[in-house]
Amino acid sequence: GDRRYKEVSKLQKSFAASIARQKKNLKENLKGLIKFNKGLTEEEKNEVKEAKDHIQNMQSLIFQMEAFLPKKNGIYLNLVLGSMNVNLPSKEAKAEYKDEYERFKLYVTVTFFLLTFACRFFITNRVVDALLNFLLVWYYCTLTIRESILISNGSRIKGWWVFHHYISTFLSGVMLTWPDGETYQSFRNQFLAYCLYQSFVQYLQYYYQSGCLYRLKALGERHNLDLTVEGFQSWMWRGLTFLLPFLFLGHVSVFAITFLFLFLFLQVSMCGFCFLVLFVGNFFTTLAVVRHKRKNQQKTKSL
């Protein structure tokens, strides 16, 4: 058993070194093609374009192969899990882990919506509020760990959404430790109303985005480990765009909370700062994706 494990490890290291060399060569070749793309005939330009497309296809294949090789854990995973290998052994295992991650988000979102609804309209108790915020801390901590594992297995999660969950973890921790009082009570109802709305939007997003991803993956146009996210992505143009008003309304509500409570007390200032960062990131990430997609659509029409 140990001998076979050592042989497999040796082969994996050799294969990883070979892939690293190939990536370097492809990168240099691509730079060379871009550099010498001037003063060519039309036929030569077409040949250069075909060569570029071939290199980009090779880079995509290498990216997929790398997903099956052991990787060193990032700083965060090392802190949480140590040096344990988190690479899943097969496509089926990766897809199952990704699907389980999606179900986890859905179940917690529904649970959080029901608990928030009870706190907003029926229960006014700081202990129950603390339970709600503890659920949020646990949820976002768990998300960051699961997302780090998915990234190690080849999932292409945008950096902002991972960072978004780190900020949300900190924000939930501030809310959890906030002592009861006049300031907390003045902030509480607005925060719970925002949480209700956000849970509702996330529920809509999950079903809409999962449907889009299912269709696009069936057509071979999306990566198998692409995820539903708490925002707008370019592939969502396929089908309905009714989510945009809900998303922008949610972003604006975060902005409103920021300026209502940013300068009152320490906890409120921390929450206000976190909401400000979330607003800027969410709003401008969504706006950038929409603008980019609109430009691509206009280019396609002009051709």
Stockholm file with secondary structure:
# STOCKHOLM 1.0

chainA/1-303         GDRRYKEVSKLQKSFAASIARQKKNLKENLKGLIKFNKGLTEEEKNEVKEAKDHIQNMQSLIFQMEAFLPKKNGIYLNLVLGSMNVNLPSKEAKAEYKDEYERFKLYVTVTFFLLTFACRFFITNRVVDALLNFLLVWYYCTLTIRESILISNGSRIKGWWVFHHYISTFLSGVMLTWPDGETYQSFRNQFLAYCLYQSFVQYLQYYYQSGCLYRLKALGERHNLDLTVEGFQSWMWRGLTFLLPFLFLGHVSVFAITFLFLFLFLQVSMCGFCFLVLFVGNFFTTLAVVRHKRKNQQKTKSL
#=GR chainA/1-303 SS CHHHHHHHHHHHHHHHHHHHHHHHHHHHHHHHHHHTCSSCCHHHHHHHHHHHHHHHHHHHHHHHHHTTSCCCCCHHHHHHHTTCCCCCSSHHHHHHHHHHHHHHHHHHHHHHHHHHHHHHHTCCCHHHHHHHHHHHHHHHHHHHHHHHHHHHTTCCCCHHHHHHHHHHHHHHHHHHHCCCSHHHHHHHHHHHHHHHHHHHHHHHHHHHHHHHHHHHHHTTCSCTTCCCCSSCCGGGGSSCCTHHHHHHHHHHHHHHHHHHHTTSSHHHHHHHHHHHHHHHHHHHHHHHHHHHHHHHHHHHHHC
#=GC SS_cons         CHHHHHHHHHHHHHHHHHHHHHHHHHHHHHHHHHHTCSSCCHHHHHHHHHHHHHHHHHHHHHHHHHTTSCCCCCHHHHHHHTTCCCCCSSHHHHHHHHHHHHHHHHHHHHHHHHHHHHHHHTCCCHHHHHHHHHHHHHHHHHHHHHHHHHHHTTCCCCHHHHHHHHHHHHHHHHHHHCCCSHHHHHHHHHHHHHHHHHHHHHHHHHHHHHHHHHHHHHTTCSCTTCCCCSSCCGGGGSSCCTHHHHHHHHHHHHHHHHHHHTTSSHHHHHHHHHHHHHHHHHHHHHHHHHHHHHHHHHHHHHC
//
